[in-house]
Amino acid sequence: MARPAQNQNDSKIGNFFLATLLLWSVSIGFEILFNHRTELLVVLAGAAFFQIANFAIRSLVSRDPLFVNTSVSLLHSSITSSAVLLILANQILRTGTNGIFEHSELVGSAWQWAYPALCLSSGYFAYDQLDMLIYRLYSGAFPSILVHHLVLLICFTLALYRNVTINYLILTLICELHSIFLHVRKVRRMAGIRDAKSVIVKVEWMLNWLTFTVARVVPHILITMKLIRDAPKFGKGVEWPLALFGMAGMNILNAGLGIDLIHAFRRERNPRTSSSCNHQE
């Protein structure tokens, strides 16, 4: 379980990320109210949906903040990964695979349902950031999970405002397929299922490593490589630097997550080793 943030430095960290979340909320509200961007209401609907799920789990299942947060995260990962696969399948059925990953398609177009799906995920990350700040479900001098959510909120929101790189960002969300097994592992351990020799744990770890590789590491590296290769095709705006910055951050966080998974795998194989459960996306 993530240690509670208790000292003064932790409070400063929490206040910083809370301030950024407040600024983000003001920005979204401004776009909806004054620029009449009603399509962004899905962002608010997404945040409200996952908050309602939080209340339901807290009322009906458990009041443990980490369990509730992880369960809602599992719900988001399941919905989002399914949505990404459906969006890709639908696009392939409609137009075929020819040109689906061309620069103009990834940057200037939005596949059917891609825009609302990105709005929904943006709402989730805002909800989850607030929930972790309220219950202090983070640890470290510079919590990677809070940084992760902040980077995604910045990249996603600017893309939604400008209606560019929507399909690029949808492709990055295929990593939520791996997140399912991260959250399943947490829920399983909180339920007391920790026998590393059991079939369920072995299968879970196999799927965890498989999806970590094919749904997180490889896609993000390929997206980064395509961004670098297609750099001359971008205009002079902020799209390319922002996209490259976001993917660089994601790859660094993926490396850290891989190291954490190795340590967790070793701890589970040696139950005598003391372990702590950190919140990871």
Disulfide bonds with the S-S distance in Angstrom:
none
